[in-house]
Amino acid sequence: MGPLTPAVFHVLLALSGGERHGYGILKEVLRQTGGEVRLGPGTLYGTLQRLMDASLVEECEGPGEREDERRRYYRLTRSGRQALQMEARRMEILVRAARAQHIIPRSSRG
């Protein structure tokens, strides 16, 4: 599998903490990126469909008492977690290379 698109990476990362519904994924992406990344509904649901087609994400029941029966919940599959781990490692290697070339500082602490 090649590099993941940013939308795919963010959705998988948002689901790495457990199952979520669509709006919960959007909120988690915002939280994890400090508001830097905002996925639109079309991007989110198109990405989720592609991830389900690739067996990286699956629909699930969600919590016992659901506020809204129309709400769909999603979770990572084992393959989805592996794809996320591989992409995070790939990105880590790139960041190390950028630091070695003094593109970004070695420490993000001020």
N, C-alpha and C positions, 0 to 999 in steps of 0.2 A: 504494500500500500504506500502510495506517495504522500507528500505533505498534505495535511488537512487544510481546508479553507478556514479563514478566521471564524466564520459563522458556525461551521461544524465543530471546531475546537471549543468555542465558547459554550455551545449547547452541551457537548459531552462533558466539559468541565462543570457546568451547572448541575448536571445530573450525577456527577461523581459522589455527591454527598447524600444521594438518595432520590427516591421518586418525587416527581413534581408535575404539576399541571402546566399548561402553556404560559399563563401569566406568571406563575411562580418561577419558571425558567427565565422569563424576561427580567423579573426583579432580581434574580440571582446573578445574572450577567451584569446588570447595572451595579450591584453591590461589589462583585468581584473586580470590576474594572474601575471602581470609583466614579461611575457615571460616564466614563469615556466611550463605552460601546453601548449603543442602543439598537437592538434588533427590532425591525418592524414585524408586524404579524405575518405578512406574506413571506418574509425571509425565514421567520421562525418555523412556520408550518410547512413550508417547502423543504426546509432543512430537515425537520423531523420526519417527513415522508421519505426523503432520500435515505436517512439514517435507518429507518425501519426497513426499507427495501434492501439495504445492505446488511441487515441483521445486526446493526450496532446499537440500536435502541429498540425497545418493545413497549407496547401499551401494557398497562397493568391496572389492577383494581384501585389502587390508591388507599387512603386511610379508610377505616371502617365506616364512620359516619361522614358521608359526603354532603357538603353544603349544596351542591348543584350536581344532579345526576348527569347533566350534559357535559360536565367537565371531564376531559380525558387526562389520564396520568401516564407518565412515561418513566422508564428506567433504563439504565445501561445494561447491555448484555455483557457477557464475558469478553466477547470480541470487541465491543465498544470500549471497555476498560483497557484492553490491550492496545487498541488504536490510540487512545488518549495517552497512555504511558509512552508509547513509541514517539508520538508527536512531541510530548513534553521533553523527552530525551534529545530529540533532534533539535528542538529550540534551545535547550541548555547548551549543546555543542556550539550552536551559532552565537549565543551570547558570550560564551567563553572566547571564541575567536574574535568577536568584536572588542572584547576587553583587552585581549592580547595586542590588538592593533590600535588601542587607545581611542576607539570610536566611542565607547562609553566608559565611565569611571569604574574602577574595580569595586567600589562600595557605593551603594545608593544612600548611605547615611551621610548627613551633612555635617 
